[in-house]
Amino acid sequence: MAKLTLLEIVQSVLNDMDSDEVNSINDTLESLQIAQIAKDTFYSLLVKRDWPHLKQMYLLDSVSDTSRPNYLKLPVNAYELGVMKYNKRKTTDTRDKYLDVVYMHPDSFLSKQSELNESNTNVTQVTDDTGVKFNIYNDRAAEYWTSFDDEYILFDAYDSVVESTLQGSKTQCTGSIEPGWSPVDTFVPDLPIEAFPLLLEETKSAAFLALKQVANEKAEQRSQSHKRRLSRKSWRAKGGVRYPNYGRKGNTQVWEKNPYLDKT
């Protein structure tokens, strides 16, 4: 099966339901309802599986708040943050230096920062929106990051000689980005080609139940078959985060998900 447009999905569902033919998803109330069911089904599928095609590089958003110079923000469509690097280039360096910033659990982060003395000139006290205060270094690049709300990313330090606040444009992040949806005839859902049979059958099953108040057993059977097939399929090309195999025989690399921050 090739990738399907939203109109083709709606037309296929209408055909199985023995409903009126349409030339656009806007032609009838029923076709509009099925288009909405297709959207709901699409986003339901996204959260049920770790889709490799959604993993990409992205930047964090700048906060640009000098009272919170160590804050950056996740993009609204990012629901996973794995590896993070920051350009730790100093004023005396002649080249960029993108180096890892390591995740630290929030409890450990607060304990580590509490050891700093805010009376020292190389320490700045920051107040979070919640009113909680904690200390950070102001004379070095960040080594650790954490998050308390899955929205703001907090760092343990920033170099005030280089910048007044951390900058999203200086980050390198990898993770999953939620794809968009457009309710137009030509829209093609962002799924691998092999997942379209599952999207179609799941949409048919949901549409029959919602609009006809009956179950479509054939669609449900085909849906289960496609689910089993996809569960056995992994990356089209090797991706993810690499970890050493520590001497495991017959395997030079172990590909694992980096679960630092997962908003699914």
C-alpha positions in Angstrom: 0.0 0.0 0.0 1.2 3.5 -0.9 0.9 6.5 1.5 -2.7 7.8 1.5 -4.0 11.3 1.5 -6.7 12.2 4.0 -9.3 12.3 1.3 -8.3 8.7 0.2 -8.6 7.5 3.8 -12.1 9.1 4.1 -13.2 7.7 0.8 -12.1 4.2 1.7 -14.0 4.3 5.0 -17.1 5.7 3.4 -16.9 2.9 0.8 -16.8 0.2 3.5 -19.7 1.9 5.3 -21.7 1.9 2.0 -22.1 5.7 2.4 -22.3 8.4 -0.2 -19.2 9.1 -2.3 -17.4 12.4 -1.8 -14.9 14.4 -3.8 -13.7 16.3 -0.7 -13.7 15.7 3.0 -15.8 18.8 3.3 -18.7 17.5 1.1 -20.8 15.9 3.9 -21.0 15.9 7.7 -20.2 12.2 7.7 -17.0 12.8 5.7 -15.9 15.6 8.1 -16.6 13.3 11.0 -14.5 10.5 9.5 -11.6 13.0 8.9 -11.7 13.9 12.6 -11.7 10.2 13.5 -8.7 9.7 11.3 -6.9 12.5 13.1 -7.7 11.1 16.5 -6.6 7.6 15.3 -3.3 9.1 14.0 -2.4 10.7 17.3 -3.4 7.6 19.2 -1.0 5.5 17.1 1.8 8.0 17.7 1.8 7.5 21.5 1.6 3.7 21.3 5.0 3.2 19.7 8.4 4.7 19.6 8.4 5.8 15.9 12.0 6.1 14.6 11.0 8.5 11.8 10.0 11.2 14.4 13.4 11.4 15.9 15.4 14.3 14.7 17.8 17.1 15.7 16.3 20.3 17.1 17.1 23.5 19.1 15.8 24.4 22.5 13.9 27.7 22.7 15.6 30.7 24.4 14.1 32.2 27.5 16.3 35.3 27.5 15.5 36.2 31.1 18.6 37.6 32.9 17.0 36.8 36.3 17.0 33.1 35.2 20.1 33.0 32.9 20.3 29.2 33.1 16.9 28.5 31.7 15.9 27.2 28.2 12.6 25.8 27.0 11.5 22.8 25.1 9.8 23.5 21.8 6.0 22.9 22.1 6.1 20.0 19.6 9.0 18.2 21.2 7.9 15.3 23.4 11.2 13.6 23.9 14.7 14.9 24.7 17.6 12.5 24.5 21.1 13.8 23.9 21.9 17.4 24.5 25.0 19.3 23.5 25.8 23.0 24.1 28.4 25.2 22.4 30.8 25.8 25.2 33.1 28.0 23.1 35.0 30.6 25.2 35.9 34.1 24.1 39.5 32.9 23.6 38.6 29.9 21.5 38.9 29.9 17.7 36.3 27.3 17.0 32.9 26.1 18.3 32.9 23.4 21.0 29.7 21.5 21.1 30.0 19.3 24.2 27.6 17.0 26.1 25.5 18.4 28.9 24.5 15.5 31.1 21.0 14.8 32.5 20.7 14.8 36.3 17.6 13.8 38.3 15.8 16.8 39.8 16.5 15.7 43.4 20.2 15.2 42.7 20.3 18.5 40.9 18.9 20.4 43.8 21.2 18.6 46.2 24.3 19.4 44.1 23.4 23.1 43.7 22.6 23.5 47.4 26.3 22.9 48.1 27.2 26.2 46.4 27.7 29.3 48.5 25.7 32.3 47.0 28.1 34.7 48.8 30.9 33.7 46.4 31.3 36.0 43.4 31.2 33.0 40.9 27.8 31.9 42.2 24.4 33.4 41.3 21.2 32.6 43.2 18.2 32.0 40.8 14.5 32.1 41.8 12.2 29.9 39.9 8.6 30.9 39.0 7.5 28.7 41.9 9.5 30.8 44.3 12.1 28.1 44.9 15.7 29.5 45.1 18.8 27.6 44.1 22.4 28.4 43.2 24.3 28.1 40.0 27.8 28.9 38.8 28.2 32.0 36.6 31.8 31.5 35.5 31.7 28.3 33.5 29.8 26.3 30.9 27.0 24.0 32.1 27.7 20.4 32.8 24.3 19.2 33.9 20.7 19.8 33.1 17.3 18.8 34.6 13.6 19.6 34.3 10.9 19.8 36.9 7.9 20.3 34.6 8.8 18.8 31.2 8.8 22.3 29.8 11.7 24.4 31.1 15.2 23.0 31.0 17.4 24.1 33.9 21.2 24.1 33.8 23.7 24.1 36.6 25.8 26.9 35.3 26.4 29.6 32.6 29.4 31.6 31.6 28.6 35.3 32.2 31.8 36.3 30.3 30.4 34.7 27.2 26.7 35.5 27.4 24.2 37.1 29.7 21.8 34.1 29.4 22.0 30.6 27.8 20.9 30.6 24.1 18.7 28.1 22.4 20.6 28.6 19.1 23.7 27.2 20.8 22.1 23.8 21.6 22.1 20.5 19.7 19.4 18.2 20.8 18.0 14.9 19.6 14.6 13.5 20.3 11.1 13.0 19.0 9.0 15.9 17.4 5.3 15.6 17.2 4.1 15.9 13.6 1.3 18.3 12.6 -2.1 17.6 11.1 -3.9 19.5 8.4 -7.6 19.0 7.6 -7.3 19.3 3.9 -7.9 16.7 1.1 -4.2 16.4 0.0 -2.8 16.1 3.5 -0.7 12.9 4.0 -0.2 11.8 7.7 3.4 11.6 8.8 3.7 7.8 9.2 6.0 5.3 7.5 4.5 3.7 4.4 4.1 0.3 6.2 2.0 1.9 8.9 -0.8 3.2 6.6 -2.7 -0.1 6.5 -2.9 0.1 10.3 -4.0 3.7 10.3 -6.7 2.9 7.7 -8.1 -0.2 9.5 -8.0 1.5 12.9 -9.9 4.5 11.4 -12.5 2.1 9.8 -12.9 0.3 13.1 -13.4 3.5 15.1 -15.7 5.0 12.4 -18.0 2.0 12.4 -18.3 2.1 16.1 -18.8 5.8 16.4 -21.1 6.4 13.4 -22.8 3.1 12.9 -22.8 1.8 16.5 -21.6 -1.5 15.2 -18.2 -3.2 15.3 -16.4 -3.9 12.0 -14.8 -7.3 12.8 -13.0 -7.5 9.5 -11.3 -4.1 10.0 -10.4 -5.1 13.6 -8.9 -8.4 12.4 -6.8 -6.6 9.8 -5.8 -4.0 12.4 -4.5 -6.6 14.8 -2.5 -8.2 12.0 -0.9 -4.9 11.0 -0.1 -4.3 14.7 1.7 -7.6 15.0 3.7 -6.9 11.8 4.8 -3.4 13.0 5.8 -4.7 16.4 8.4 -6.8 14.7 9.8 -4.0 12.6 12.4 -1.6 13.8 14.6 1.1 12.2 14.8 1.4 8.4 18.3 2.8 9.0 20.3 2.5 12.2 19.5 5.3 14.6 19.1 6.1 18.3 21.7 6.4 21.0 24.7 4.2 21.1 26.0 2.6 24.3 29.0 0.3 24.7 28.2 -3.4 24.7 30.6 -4.2 27.6 31.9 -7.4 25.9 28.7 -8.8 24.6 29.6 -11.5 22.1 28.3 -11.2 18.5 27.1 -7.6 18.9 29.3 -4.6 18.3 26.7 -2.0 19.3 23.7 -1.8 21.4 21.0 0.6 20.2 18.8 2.0 22.9 16.5 4.8 23.6 17.8 7.5 25.9 14.9 8.1 28.3 16.0 11.3 29.9 12.8 13.2 29.1 9.8 11.5 27.5 6.6 13.4 27.4 4.5 10.6 25.8 
